[in-house]
Amino acid sequence: KQEVTQIPAALSVPEGENLVLNCSFTDSAIYNLQWFRQDPGKGLTSLLLIQSSQREQTSGRLNASLDKSSGRSTLYIAASQPGDSATYLCAVSNAGKSTFGDGTTLTVKP
Amino acid sequence: GAGVSQSPRYKVAKRGQDVALRCDPISGHVSLFWYQQALGQGPEFLTYFQNEAQLDKSGLPSDRFFAERPEGSVSTLKIQRTQQEDSAVYLCASSPDRGRVNTEAFFGQGTRLTVV
């Protein structure tokens, strides 16, 4: 059974810092890995999708990497802003369904 | 519509009541997923449709949970005889392909169910 772990569970940083969120998964037989953002009381917003054959994806200040063989992904956020405060979830997909971690709750202080 | 739409946004049910949650996926999306999210946790998979076919229902927690997508578009998640442990946010997602490579899932805002 696939298990996804996200570390740390919570993170608080001052504005402007670069930061890394970690995601690990137990079964490397995945189709893709997706990073999401969730604001309180809201649904999930897709940030980046990495196919199993890819190593990384970039969008603006965000960069996600994937090392399928070791079961790890990182989400790098550059020059963090207060508006980045949210919960970040990673999910691995196989045969239709996705398995999620419990998220990292990020607080960026002005 | 522009995105995945779920209704109602909030539902309060008395224990034992039946509820029905609706999901309107993005037009033309083949795959549709239901997830259950408890407070402070990541979403847990419930069930998956490809068009009108329910290909995976392994995540449904009990036979009180039933999902359908009769015409391959709108889907309904029904919970019979609700219990307090059913209180959660129910998320629907759709994707344009057949659930394999290149699947980017788009999520709705969710329905927050509270059973009292």
Interface residues (C-beta under 8 A of the other chain):
Chain A: V4 Y31 N32 Q34 F36 G41 K42 G43 L44 T45 S46 L49 Q51 S52 L89 A91 S93 A95 G96 K97 S98 T99 F100 G101 D102 G103
Chain B: V4 Q6 S31 F33 Y35 G40 Q41 G42 P43 E44 F45 Y48 Q50 L55 D56 G59 L91 A93 G99 R100 V101 N102 T103 E104 A105 F106 F107 G108 Q109 G110 R112
